[in-house]
Amino acid sequence: MSKRPFLIRITFLIVLILFITGCGPRMITKSEKFPLMYEETPASILILPPMNESTAADAKDYYATTIQEPLSFRGYYVFPYEVTTEILKMEGLYDAELLKDVPLTKFREFFGAEAVLFSTIKKWNLSYVILASTLTVSIDCELKSTKSDQILWRYNGTVVVDLSGGSSGGGIAGLIVKAIATAVASAMADYVPHARVANYRALSSMPYGKYHGEYMKDRELKIIDQGATTSAK
Amino acid sequence: MRRKLGFFLLVFPLSFMAFGCAAPKMYYWGEYSNSLYSCRKQATEANLIKHKQILENIIEESNKRDLRVPPGVYAELGYIYFRQNKNDEALKYFQLEERTYPESKVFIQRLSQAAKAKGDIPKSDEKLPQKE
């Protein structure tokens, strides 16, 4: 009779220890990870055309349509991408590869932007493994200060979607149905909704800006520590 | 009895997460992102007209819901008028952007100057330099 509570207690303890010692991802508070965001408190962000390291040529144009809206919800003044890219184009600057060499103070003088957002499309592809296919969208984001040139915030958002559809019963017939379903799903694969999710994942770690009710109140909020993510440069 | 307690312990925080965090929405963006995506896929006249209507709809709905118009929307609409040479309309929206978001001042002044001059966007004094 007295053994049972003991067992329960032990199990509980083990679970607790596992929890604390962190088999899961390492967590860190926002202010520990991105102290400069709280020091500089940039109010406005200019989104630069994304750099594309994926194999899909059209990823850049499509991805660019997904970032302005979620970024505004973080509480920053976000310059209208459609307008600012056109102006940059007139200046001969459409290629992200050229843009990254422009001194950041120029964006401050030209637009009044306190920070600029560099994004790099790392992955935007389908991969096939026998009868399954997965879609991957992976985005590195980096916010840089136009005042101090420092990296204020940096995070990655990745989405992996299994497109094979649910199991469709056993046997050869089932496999064939599954293969057809995969082919159809891949042909119609639409990256943009997944890119939006990737953005939300990346941006969720960004400290809130002045137009958000939680501005300066999210210092202790814990996020997953991604370590030193690869630079967007 | 234990089970019930466990159930409640699980459900309570969950319900808080589900309802408690439902702060009033900051912005109404409507179909903005989808419309822009359509324009990218096919830059047809019809899609561009629709995009302008989407912008107007965002302003209308935001006012109706007593929300701040999302950043950049006034400016983007103003820029469409600017390109159509409707400079008075353009200036009106540029000013609305600046009044809503003082952070846009430098940018808006540049656009307004161009609309007043009815010319191209004035270039910066020097070209944005590019490293070799």
Interface residues (C-beta under 8 A of the other chain):
Chain A: A43 S44 D61 Y62 A64 T65 T66 Q68 E69 S72 F73 G75 Y76 Y77 V78 F79 P80 Y81 E82 V83 T84 E86 I87 M90 E91 G92 L93 L98 D101 V102 P103 K106 E109 F110 F111 G112 A113 E114 V192 R196 Y211 H212 G213
Chain B: A23 M26 Y27 W29 Y32 S33 L36 Y37 R40 R68 P70 P71 G72 V73 A75 E76 Y79 Y101 E103 S104 K105 V106 F107 R110 L111 D120 I121 K123 S124 K127 L128 P129 Q130 K131
